[in-house]
C-alpha cells in the first residue's frame, strides 16, 4: 500500500492539472488515485467498525464503493457497443406484435 501511496500522491499540488485536462495519462492516473483512495477509506472504515462507530462507518462504506467503482471501471470498446445495438435492433424486428384487444 505504501508503494501505491507514493505513486498516487501528486508531486506538486499547485501545478497538478492532471484532473483538469484530457491526456494520455489522465485515465490511468485517475484510476490509481481512486484505488489509493479506496484503500485509505477502507482502512478508515475498518477502524470505525472495530470501534463500533457505526454512524462514521456507513458513509465511509459508501465512499469506499464509489472509489472502488472508479478504480475498477471497465471501458467497453465502441465496436462492442455498436454490435450490441445492432443485435438489439435485430431482436426487435423478430418480436411479435402483441394483439390489441377491442
N, CA, C and O of each residue as an XYZ file, in Angstrom:
408
protein
N       0.822     -1.180      0.000
C       0.000      0.000      0.000
C       0.871      1.249      0.000
O       0.489      2.267     -0.579
N       2.012      1.188      0.629
C       2.923      2.341      0.634
C       3.379      2.679     -0.785
O       3.537      3.850     -1.128
N       3.591      1.638     -1.614
C       4.028      1.874     -2.979
C       2.944      2.605     -3.765
O       3.238      3.530     -4.522
N       1.667      2.182     -3.583
C       0.559      2.857     -4.251
C       0.418      4.278     -3.768
O       0.126      5.184     -4.548
N       0.626      4.474     -2.478
C       0.516      5.813     -1.896
C       1.536      6.752     -2.547
O       1.218      7.898     -2.864
N       2.753      6.263     -2.742
C       3.791      7.089     -3.355
C       3.463      7.398     -4.812
O       3.737      8.501     -5.285
N       2.871      6.424     -5.540
C       2.525      6.645     -6.935
C       1.335      7.581     -7.083
O       1.312      8.418     -7.985
N       0.345      7.446     -6.206
C      -0.902      8.183     -6.353
C      -0.803      9.618     -5.854
O      -1.547     10.480     -6.320
N       0.085      9.886     -4.932
C       0.200     11.239     -4.387
C       0.776     12.184     -5.431
O       1.786     11.866     -6.059
N       0.145     13.349     -5.627
C       0.679     14.284     -6.619
C       2.022     14.844     -6.181
O       2.250     15.068     -4.993
N       2.911     15.069     -7.142
C       4.240     15.591     -6.838
C       4.142     17.026     -6.336
O       4.782     17.379     -5.346
N       3.355     17.849     -7.001
C       3.154     19.226     -6.586
C       1.683     19.550     -6.709
O       1.112     19.428     -7.793
N       1.075     19.950     -5.650
C      -0.354     20.266     -5.697
C      -0.636     21.512     -6.526
O      -1.570     21.471     -7.328
N       0.107     22.631     -6.395
C      -0.229     23.809     -7.203
C      -0.149     23.566     -8.708
O      -0.959     24.117     -9.453
N       0.778     22.780     -9.164
C       0.935     22.555    -10.592
C       0.196     21.342    -11.106
O       0.320     21.009    -12.285
N      -0.567     20.669    -10.267
C      -1.246     19.446    -10.661
C      -2.478     19.779    -11.490
O      -3.477     20.258    -10.953
N      -2.415     19.531    -12.788
C      -3.551     19.785    -13.666
C      -4.039     18.506    -14.330
O      -4.790     18.569    -15.304
N      -3.629     17.355    -13.827
C      -3.970     16.082    -14.469
C      -5.467     15.845    -14.497
O      -5.969     15.245    -15.448
N      -6.192     16.291    -13.493
C      -7.619     16.035    -13.458
C      -8.395     17.042    -14.296
O      -9.568     16.810    -14.589
N      -7.785     18.141    -14.685
C      -8.489     19.149    -15.440
C      -8.242     19.107    -16.935
O      -8.859     19.872    -17.676
N      -7.362     18.239    -17.398
C      -7.065     18.177    -18.814
C      -7.259     16.763    -19.318
O      -7.249     15.803    -18.548
N      -7.436     16.653    -20.613
C      -7.562     15.342    -21.216
C      -6.221     14.991    -21.827
O      -5.712     15.707    -22.689
N      -5.664     13.904    -21.383
C      -4.365     13.488    -21.896
C      -4.231     11.986    -21.825
O      -5.126     11.299    -21.333
N      -3.128     11.475    -22.310
C      -2.938     10.032    -22.350
C      -2.737      9.438    -20.969
O      -2.978      8.246    -20.777
N      -2.303     10.235    -19.999
C      -2.061      9.699    -18.663
C      -3.203      9.976    -17.695
O      -3.143      9.555    -16.540
N      -4.236     10.672    -18.140
C      -5.313     11.064    -17.233
C      -6.086      9.867    -16.684
O      -6.296      9.777    -15.475
N      -6.510      8.951    -17.547
C      -7.322      7.822    -17.095
C      -6.544      6.917    -16.152
O      -7.062      6.591    -15.084
N      -5.310      6.486    -16.490
C      -4.568      5.669    -15.531
C      -4.322      6.411    -14.212
O      -4.365      5.803    -13.142
N      -4.068      7.700    -14.284
C      -3.828      8.492    -13.068
C      -5.079      8.536    -12.201
O      -4.991      8.392    -10.982
N      -6.232      8.732    -12.810
C      -7.481      8.749    -12.046
C      -7.725      7.396    -11.395
O      -8.142      7.317    -10.239
N      -7.465      6.341    -12.140
C      -7.683      5.003    -11.583
C      -6.733      4.724    -10.420
O      -7.142      4.176     -9.397
N      -5.481      5.100    -10.580
C      -4.513      4.897     -9.493
C      -4.911      5.712     -8.268
O      -4.820      5.226     -7.140
N      -5.346      6.935     -8.485
C      -5.766      7.788     -7.369
C      -7.000      7.205     -6.699
O      -7.083      7.169     -5.471
N      -7.954      6.749     -7.494
C      -9.173      6.155     -6.933
C      -8.854      4.876     -6.167
O      -9.460      4.606     -5.131
N      -7.917      4.097     -6.665
C      -7.503      2.873     -5.968
C      -6.859      3.216     -4.622
O      -7.131      2.574     -3.608
N      -6.019      4.220     -4.632
C      -5.384      4.686     -3.397
C      -6.437      5.172     -2.405
O      -6.396      4.817     -1.226
N      -7.377      5.981     -2.883
C      -8.437      6.475     -2.005
C      -9.268      5.329     -1.449
O      -9.615      5.333     -0.268
N      -9.589      4.349     -2.285
C     -10.363      3.198     -1.817
C      -9.625      2.466     -0.702
O     -10.236      2.063      0.288
N      -8.313      2.293     -0.857
C      -7.520      1.629      0.182
C      -7.541      2.418      1.491
O      -7.719      1.846      2.567
N      -7.358      3.728      1.391
C      -7.344      4.574      2.589
C      -8.713      4.594      3.273
O      -8.811      4.503      4.497
N      -9.758      4.715      2.467
C     -11.116      4.752      3.024
C     -11.455      3.420      3.681
O     -12.104      3.385      4.726
N     -11.017      2.330      3.072
C     -11.271      1.007      3.658
C     -10.595      0.882      5.022
O     -11.172      0.323      5.955
N      -9.376      1.401      5.136
C      -8.690      1.382      6.434
C      -9.476      2.187      7.470
O      -9.646      1.746      8.607
N      -9.948      3.354      7.079
C     -10.743      4.176      7.999
C     -12.055      3.489      8.371
O     -12.476      3.518      9.528
N     -12.693      2.873      7.380
C     -13.942      2.161      7.648
C     -13.722      1.015      8.627
O     -14.523      0.809      9.539
N     -12.631      0.265      8.438
C     -12.333     -0.845      9.343
C     -12.032     -0.346     10.755
O     -12.415     -0.987     11.734
N     -11.355      0.781     10.864
C     -11.080      1.371     12.166
C     -12.383      1.780     12.856
O     -12.574      1.512     14.043
N     -13.269      2.426     12.112
C     -14.568      2.821     12.676
C     -15.380      1.589     13.073
O     -16.038      1.591     14.113
N     -15.338      0.554     12.267
C     -16.086     -0.668     12.564
C     -15.562     -1.354     13.820
O     -16.343     -1.808     14.657
N     -14.237     -1.430     13.953
C     -13.659     -2.109     15.113
C     -13.959     -1.368     16.417
O     -13.957     -1.966     17.493
N     -14.216     -0.062     16.312
C     -14.560      0.720     17.499
C     -16.056      0.988     17.607
O     -16.494      1.814     18.408
N     -16.833      0.281     16.793
C     -18.296      0.357     16.786
C     -18.812      1.787     16.590
O     -19.775      2.207     17.231
N     -18.158      2.517     15.701
C     -18.600      3.855     15.329
C     -19.412      3.734     14.037
O     -18.956      4.112     12.958
N     -20.622      3.199     14.177
C     -21.410      2.849     13.000
C     -21.883      4.072     12.210
O     -22.032      3.991     10.991
N     -22.117      5.187     12.873
C     -22.533      6.382     12.141
C     -21.382      6.954     11.309
O     -21.615      7.683     10.345
N     -20.167      6.631     11.674
C     -18.996      7.035     10.892
C     -18.724      5.985      9.815
O     -18.310      6.320      8.705
N     -18.957      4.729     10.145
C     -18.647      3.628      9.247
C     -19.496      3.651      7.983
O     -18.978      3.401      6.894
N     -20.777      3.942      8.102
C     -21.681      3.849      6.957
C     -21.303      4.817      5.823
O     -21.216      4.373      4.678
N     -21.076      6.106      6.080
C     -20.654      6.974      4.964
C     -19.305      6.562      4.369
O     -19.079      6.717      3.169
N     -18.417      6.039      5.208
C     -17.137      5.561      4.686
C     -17.335      4.351      3.780
O     -16.606      4.170      2.805
N     -18.317      3.533      4.106
C     -18.634      2.376      3.265
C     -19.090      2.837      1.882
O     -18.653      2.298      0.866
N     -19.965      3.832      1.851
C     -20.421      4.372      0.565
C     -19.256      4.978     -0.218
O     -19.132      4.757     -1.423
N     -18.419      5.730      0.458
C     -17.270      6.363     -0.200
C     -16.321      5.301     -0.758
O     -15.762      5.467     -1.842
N     -16.146      4.215     -0.013
C     -15.287      3.129     -0.484
C     -15.817      2.534     -1.783
O     -15.064      2.343     -2.737
N     -17.123      2.242     -1.818
C     -17.699      1.643     -3.021
C     -17.607      2.583     -4.218
O     -17.393      2.127     -5.341
N     -17.764      3.869     -4.003
C     -17.629      4.834     -5.095
C     -16.194      4.840     -5.627
O     -15.982      4.765     -6.838
N     -15.224      4.927     -4.741
C     -13.818      4.948     -5.162
C     -13.431      3.626     -5.820
O     -12.724      3.619     -6.828
N     -13.883      2.521     -5.264
C     -13.580      1.207     -5.835
C     -14.173      1.084     -7.233
O     -13.542      0.530     -8.134
N     -15.390      1.603     -7.412
C     -16.034      1.562     -8.721
C     -15.263      2.337     -9.772
O     -15.149      1.889    -10.913
N     -14.733      3.489     -9.405
C     -13.929      4.285    -10.337
C     -12.616      3.571    -10.645
O     -12.177      3.545    -11.795
N     -11.994      2.995     -9.631
C     -10.701      2.328     -9.813
C     -10.813      1.082    -10.676
O      -9.845      0.706    -11.338
N     -11.957      0.441    -10.684
C     -12.123     -0.826    -11.399
C     -13.108     -0.747    -12.550
O     -13.660     -1.760    -12.978
N     -13.323      0.456    -13.048
C     -14.251      0.649    -14.163
C     -13.707     -0.030    -15.413
O     -12.510      0.023    -15.695
N     -14.598     -0.661    -16.150
C     -14.224     -1.342    -17.380
C     -14.709     -0.496    -18.552
O     -15.877     -0.112    -18.611
N     -13.813     -0.214    -19.471
C     -14.157      0.554    -20.661
C     -14.589     -0.430    -21.753
O     -13.820     -1.308    -22.145
N     -15.816     -0.276    -22.238
C     -16.325     -1.133    -23.294
C     -15.910     -0.528    -24.630
O     -16.156      0.656    -24.864
N     -15.287     -1.309    -25.512
C     -14.876     -0.784    -26.814
C     -16.088     -0.341    -27.639
O     -17.156     -0.948    -27.553
N     -15.921      0.712    -28.435
C     -17.010      1.251    -29.242
C     -17.554      0.205    -30.209
O     -18.758      0.175    -30.465
N     -16.691     -0.652    -30.751
C     -17.152     -1.690    -31.674
C     -18.118     -2.658    -30.984
O     -19.064     -3.142    -31.606
N     -17.880     -2.937    -29.713
C     -18.772     -3.830    -28.979
C     -20.109     -3.145    -28.696
O     -21.156     -3.790    -28.746
N     -20.081     -1.870    -28.405
C     -21.320     -1.112    -28.184
C     -22.153     -1.112    -29.461
O     -23.364     -1.322    -29.412
N     -21.507     -0.878    -30.608
C     -22.210     -0.897    -31.895
C     -22.805     -2.270    -32.179
O     -23.931     -2.370    -32.668
N     -22.061     -3.322    -31.879
C     -22.543     -4.688    -32.098
C     -23.778     -4.980    -31.243
O     -24.729     -5.599    -31.720
N     -23.767     -4.545    -30.007
C     -24.910     -4.772    -29.123
C     -26.136     -4.003    -29.624
O     -27.254     -4.516    -29.573
N     -25.931     -2.785    -30.103
C     -27.054     -2.008    -30.658
C     -27.641     -2.693    -31.890
O     -28.860     -2.735    -32.063
N     -26.772     -3.227    -32.743
C     -27.237     -3.934    -33.936
C     -28.044     -5.161    -33.547
O     -29.100     -5.421    -34.124
N     -27.558     -5.912    -32.578
C     -28.285     -7.095    -32.111
C     -29.622     -6.715    -31.488
O     -30.613     -7.429    -31.648
N     -29.648     -5.600    -30.783
C     -30.885     -5.139    -30.165
C     -31.925     -4.798    -31.228
O     -33.092     -5.173    -31.107
N     -31.497     -4.084    -32.271
C     -32.422     -3.734    -33.360
C     -32.918     -4.992    -34.069
O     -34.094     -5.090    -34.417
N     -32.025     -5.944    -34.280
C     -32.419     -7.187    -34.943
C     -33.417     -7.966    -34.101
O     -34.355     -8.552    -34.642
N     -33.234     -7.983    -32.802
C     -34.162     -8.720    -31.944
C     -35.532     -8.052    -31.900
O     -36.551     -8.732    -31.777
N     -35.561     -6.717    -32.000
C     -36.847     -6.009    -32.026
C     -37.641     -6.357    -33.280
O     -38.871     -6.402    -33.239
N     -36.956     -6.602    -34.390
C     -37.633     -6.960    -35.629
C     -38.305     -8.325    -35.528
O     -39.330     -8.561    -36.168
N     -37.739     -9.217    -34.734
C     -38.291    -10.564    -34.610
C     -39.333    -10.702    -33.510
O     -39.985    -11.741    -33.410
N     -39.501     -9.682    -32.690
C     -40.506     -9.760    -31.634
C     -41.894     -9.663    -32.239
O     -42.155     -8.799    -33.076
N     -42.782    -10.552    -31.815
C     -44.151    -10.465    -32.337
C     -44.880     -9.251    -31.760
O     -44.665     -8.867    -30.610
N     -45.734     -8.666    -32.574
C     -46.521     -7.523    -32.130
C     -47.653     -8.081    -31.255
O     -48.376     -8.980    -31.681
N     -47.809     -7.543    -30.017
C     -48.873     -8.068    -29.153
C     -50.239     -7.744    -29.733
O     -50.450     -6.668    -30.293
N     -51.170     -8.689    -29.592
C     -52.518     -8.443    -30.127
C     -53.229     -7.343    -29.333
O     -53.084     -7.240    -28.114
N     -53.988     -6.538    -30.045
C     -54.754     -5.480    -29.371
C     -56.144     -5.988    -29.088
O     -56.768     -6.618    -29.942
N     -56.626     -5.722    -27.915
C     -57.979     -6.176    -27.560
C     -58.960     -5.051    -27.863
O     -58.737     -3.886    -27.531
N     -60.059     -5.447    -28.508
C     -61.032     -4.435    -28.890
C     -62.276     -4.527    -28.078
O     -63.202     -3.740    -28.276
